[in-house]
Amino acid sequence: MAKIIRSNSAKKSSVPSVPKKVAMKAAKAGPKRVAKKSAKPKSSKQKPWTPAEVHDAFSRFRKANPEPKGELEHLNPYTLLVAVVLSAQATDAGVNKATRALFAVADTPVKMLALGEEKVREYIKTIGLYRNKARNVIALSEKLIAEFGGEVPRTRAEIETLPGAGRKTANVVLNMAYGEHTMAVDTHVFRVGNRTGLAPGNTPLEVELGLEKVIPPEFMQHAHHWLILHGRYTCLARKPRCEVCLINDLCRWPEKTA
């Protein structure tokens, strides 16, 4: 019988085989989709205020309230410093309720140290974080006596070295106790600066520097009080009272309710 000779070419396919794992992945992945180009987001940048508009706004604030006052009760620069330190994450009303009795017996660093941390805690126990705050009050009192002759220093850098005191605390004390043209940015000022477009910023420092840049010097003595009060009673976080806002027509907020 004749032998049947099979060629090697018949055994091997001319098309290279695809590895099994690769084939399975390709099957699961399915056909490639062409990504659609996303539309560019519309710019939400607010139109900057003109110098004339800024002057107009603060002229209105001044006319409505010529001598605005801070709502933290105090007797002197020291008690103001203590009150501001205690006001962190607390309301001014809550702080005042606690400090009226405290300041009646301890209105100087020496008297506060004589009172002691345990008794200070008892006076301020209605305030949030009162244990840590009592510790800070005693520590800052000690430092004032040891390094500043018992007096509240007059520079931001020095005040910021005191336990419990940051930039905002320093700005409040410098403005209210010593008449410096500083801008203390709390949650209210931060909101007003951003919402109105007066001084937008991602951080309190950015808003602070922005406000100092645009507000005329003639208004800086009371500017932070006007903005705090405006944010506290008119430009509220959840339900702003745009219908009674003094600067409604100047405000850049696109969601104004009036």
C-alpha positions as CSV (number, residue, x, y, z in Angstrom):
1,M,0.0,0.0,0.0
2,A,1.2,3.5,-0.8
3,K,2.0,5.7,2.2
4,I,0.1,8.9,2.5
5,I,2.4,11.7,3.2
6,R,0.9,14.8,4.9
7,S,2.6,18.1,4.5
8,N,3.7,20.0,7.6
9,S,2.0,23.1,6.1
10,A,-1.3,21.4,6.5
11,K,-0.8,20.9,10.2
12,K,0.1,24.5,11.0
13,S,-2.4,27.3,10.4
14,S,-1.2,30.4,8.6
15,V,-3.1,32.6,11.1
16,P,-1.4,32.9,14.5
17,S,-3.5,31.7,17.4
18,V,-4.7,34.1,20.0
19,P,-3.8,33.1,23.6
20,K,-6.8,31.9,25.5
21,K,-6.6,34.5,28.3
22,V,-6.3,37.4,25.9
23,A,-9.3,36.2,23.9
24,M,-11.4,35.9,27.1
25,K,-10.4,39.4,28.2
26,A,-11.3,40.8,24.8
27,A,-14.7,39.1,24.8
28,K,-15.5,40.5,28.2
29,A,-14.3,44.0,27.3
30,G,-16.6,44.2,24.2
31,P,-16.2,46.8,21.5
32,K,-14.3,49.9,22.3
33,R,-16.3,53.0,22.9
34,V,-15.3,56.3,21.6
35,A,-15.2,58.8,24.4
36,K,-17.3,61.9,23.8
37,K,-15.6,65.2,24.4
38,S,-17.1,66.8,27.4
39,A,-18.3,70.4,27.0
40,K,-16.2,73.0,28.8
41,P,-17.8,74.1,32.0
42,K,-19.2,77.5,32.0
43,S,-17.1,80.0,34.0
44,S,-18.7,80.9,37.3
45,K,-16.2,83.7,38.0
46,Q,-17.9,86.7,39.4
47,K,-17.3,90.2,38.0
48,P,-15.0,92.1,40.4
49,W,-16.4,95.0,42.3
50,T,-15.2,98.4,41.2
51,P,-13.6,100.8,43.7
52,A,-16.7,103.0,43.5
53,E,-19.0,100.1,44.3
54,V,-16.9,99.1,47.4
55,H,-16.9,102.7,48.6
56,D,-20.7,102.8,48.1
57,A,-21.3,99.6,50.0
58,F,-19.3,100.6,53.1
59,S,-20.7,104.1,53.0
60,R,-24.1,102.4,53.4
61,F,-22.9,100.3,56.3
62,R,-21.5,103.4,58.0
63,K,-24.7,105.3,57.5
64,A,-26.8,102.5,59.0
65,N,-24.4,101.8,61.9
66,P,-21.7,104.5,62.4
67,E,-20.1,102.9,65.4
68,P,-20.5,99.1,65.2
69,K,-19.4,97.2,68.3
70,G,-18.2,93.6,68.8
71,E,-20.6,91.4,70.7
72,L,-18.1,89.8,73.0
73,E,-18.2,91.5,76.4
74,H,-14.9,92.5,77.9
75,L,-13.3,94.9,80.3
76,N,-9.8,95.5,78.9
77,P,-7.4,94.0,76.3
78,Y,-6.7,91.0,78.5
79,T,-10.4,90.0,79.0
80,L,-11.0,90.6,75.3
81,L,-8.2,88.2,74.5
82,V,-9.6,85.6,76.8
83,A,-13.1,86.1,75.4
84,V,-11.9,85.6,71.8
85,V,-10.0,82.5,72.7
86,L,-13.1,81.1,74.4
87,S,-15.3,81.9,71.5
88,A,-13.7,79.3,69.2
89,Q,-16.5,77.0,68.1
90,A,-18.9,78.8,70.4
91,T,-21.4,81.6,70.2
92,D,-20.7,85.1,71.5
93,A,-23.8,84.9,73.6
94,G,-22.7,81.6,75.2
95,V,-19.2,83.1,75.9
96,N,-20.7,86.2,77.5
97,K,-22.9,84.2,79.7
98,A,-19.9,82.4,81.1
99,T,-17.4,85.3,81.3
100,R,-19.6,87.8,83.1
101,A,-19.0,86.0,86.4
102,L,-15.4,84.9,85.5
103,F,-14.3,88.5,84.6
104,A,-15.9,89.8,87.8
105,V,-13.2,87.9,89.8
106,A,-10.4,87.6,87.3
107,D,-9.8,90.5,84.9
108,T,-6.0,90.3,84.8
109,P,-3.4,87.5,84.2
110,V,-2.4,87.5,87.8
111,K,-5.9,87.1,89.1
112,M,-6.6,84.4,86.6
113,L,-3.6,82.4,87.8
114,A,-4.6,82.9,91.4
115,L,-8.0,81.5,90.4
116,G,-6.5,78.4,89.0
117,E,-7.4,76.0,86.1
118,E,-9.9,74.0,88.1
119,K,-12.0,77.0,89.1
120,V,-11.7,78.5,85.6
121,R,-13.2,75.3,84.3
122,E,-16.2,75.7,86.6
123,Y,-16.9,79.2,85.3
124,I,-16.7,78.2,81.6
125,K,-18.1,74.6,81.7
126,T,-21.1,75.7,79.6
127,I,-18.8,76.5,76.7
128,G,-17.7,73.8,74.2
129,L,-14.2,72.3,74.7
130,Y,-14.1,74.1,78.1
131,R,-11.4,71.8,79.5
132,N,-8.9,72.6,76.8
133,K,-9.9,76.3,76.8
134,A,-9.4,76.6,80.6
135,R,-5.9,75.1,80.1
136,N,-5.1,77.6,77.4
137,V,-6.4,80.6,79.5
138,I,-4.1,79.6,82.3
139,A,-1.1,79.0,80.0
140,L,-1.6,82.3,78.1
141,S,-1.8,84.2,81.4
142,E,1.4,82.6,82.5
143,K,3.1,83.6,79.3
144,L,1.8,87.2,79.4
145,I,3.3,87.6,82.9
146,A,6.6,85.8,82.0
147,E,7.3,87.4,78.6
148,F,5.1,90.5,78.2
149,G,5.0,92.1,81.7
150,G,1.4,91.1,82.1
151,E,0.2,93.1,79.2
152,V,-1.4,91.9,75.9
153,P,1.2,92.5,73.2
154,R,0.5,94.9,70.3
155,T,1.8,92.8,67.3
156,R,0.1,89.9,65.5
157,A,3.2,87.7,65.6
158,E,3.5,88.1,69.4
159,I,-0.2,87.4,70.1
160,E,-0.1,84.3,67.9
161,T,2.6,82.8,70.2
162,L,0.0,82.7,73.0
163,P,-1.7,79.4,73.7
164,G,-5.1,79.2,72.0
165,A,-4.6,82.4,70.0
166,G,-4.4,82.3,66.2
167,R,-4.4,84.9,63.4
168,K,-8.1,85.6,63.8
169,T,-7.8,86.2,67.5
170,A,-4.8,88.4,67.0
171,N,-6.7,90.5,64.4
172,V,-9.7,90.9,66.7
173,V,-7.6,92.1,69.6
174,L,-5.4,94.4,67.5
175,N,-8.5,96.0,66.0
176,M,-10.8,96.3,69.0
177,A,-8.2,96.9,71.8
178,Y,-5.6,98.9,69.9
179,G,-7.5,100.4,66.9
180,E,-5.4,98.6,64.2
181,H,-6.8,98.3,60.7
182,T,-6.9,94.5,60.8
183,M,-9.5,92.2,59.2
184,A,-10.6,89.3,61.3
185,V,-12.2,86.6,59.1
186,D,-14.6,84.4,60.9
187,T,-17.3,82.1,59.3
188,H,-19.6,85.1,58.7
189,V,-17.0,87.3,57.0
190,F,-15.7,84.4,55.0
191,R,-19.2,83.7,53.7
192,V,-20.0,87.4,52.9
193,G,-16.6,87.9,51.1
194,N,-17.3,84.9,48.9
195,R,-21.0,85.1,48.3
196,T,-21.1,88.8,47.4
197,G,-17.9,88.5,45.3
198,L,-16.3,91.3,47.3
199,A,-13.3,89.2,48.1
200,P,-13.6,85.6,47.0
201,G,-11.1,83.1,48.4
202,N,-10.6,79.5,49.3
203,T,-9.2,80.2,52.8
204,P,-9.8,82.7,55.5
205,L,-6.3,84.2,54.8
206,E,-7.2,84.7,51.1
207,V,-10.4,86.5,52.0
208,E,-8.6,88.6,54.6
209,L,-6.0,89.8,52.2
210,G,-8.6,90.3,49.5
211,L,-10.7,92.5,51.8
212,E,-7.7,94.5,52.9
213,K,-6.8,95.1,49.3
214,V,-10.2,96.5,48.2
215,I,-11.6,98.2,51.3
216,P,-10.6,101.9,51.5
217,P,-8.6,102.9,54.6
218,E,-11.3,105.2,55.8
219,F,-13.6,102.2,56.5
220,M,-11.0,99.7,57.8
221,Q,-11.5,100.6,61.5
222,H,-15.0,99.1,61.5
223,A,-15.0,97.0,58.4
224,H,-14.8,93.6,60.0
225,H,-17.6,94.5,62.4
226,W,-19.9,95.6,59.6
227,L,-19.2,92.4,57.7
228,I,-19.6,90.1,60.7
229,L,-22.9,91.7,61.6
230,H,-24.0,91.6,58.0
231,G,-23.3,87.9,57.8
232,R,-24.8,87.2,61.2
233,Y,-28.1,89.0,60.8
234,T,-28.7,89.5,57.0
235,C,-26.5,87.4,54.8
236,L,-27.4,84.2,56.7
237,A,-25.9,80.8,55.7
238,R,-29.2,79.0,54.9
239,K,-31.8,81.6,54.3
240,P,-30.2,84.9,53.4
241,R,-32.4,87.9,53.9
242,C,-31.8,89.5,50.5
243,E,-35.0,91.5,50.7
244,V,-33.5,93.7,53.5
245,C,-29.9,93.6,52.4
246,L,-28.2,97.1,52.2
247,I,-26.0,96.0,49.3
248,N,-28.4,93.8,47.4
249,D,-28.0,95.8,44.2
250,L,-24.2,95.5,44.4
251,C,-24.0,91.8,45.4
252,R,-22.7,89.5,42.8
253,W,-24.4,86.3,44.1
254,P,-26.4,84.7,41.3
255,E,-28.9,83.1,43.7
256,K,-30.2,86.3,45.4
257,T,-33.7,85.9,46.6
258,A,-34.7,89.5,46.0
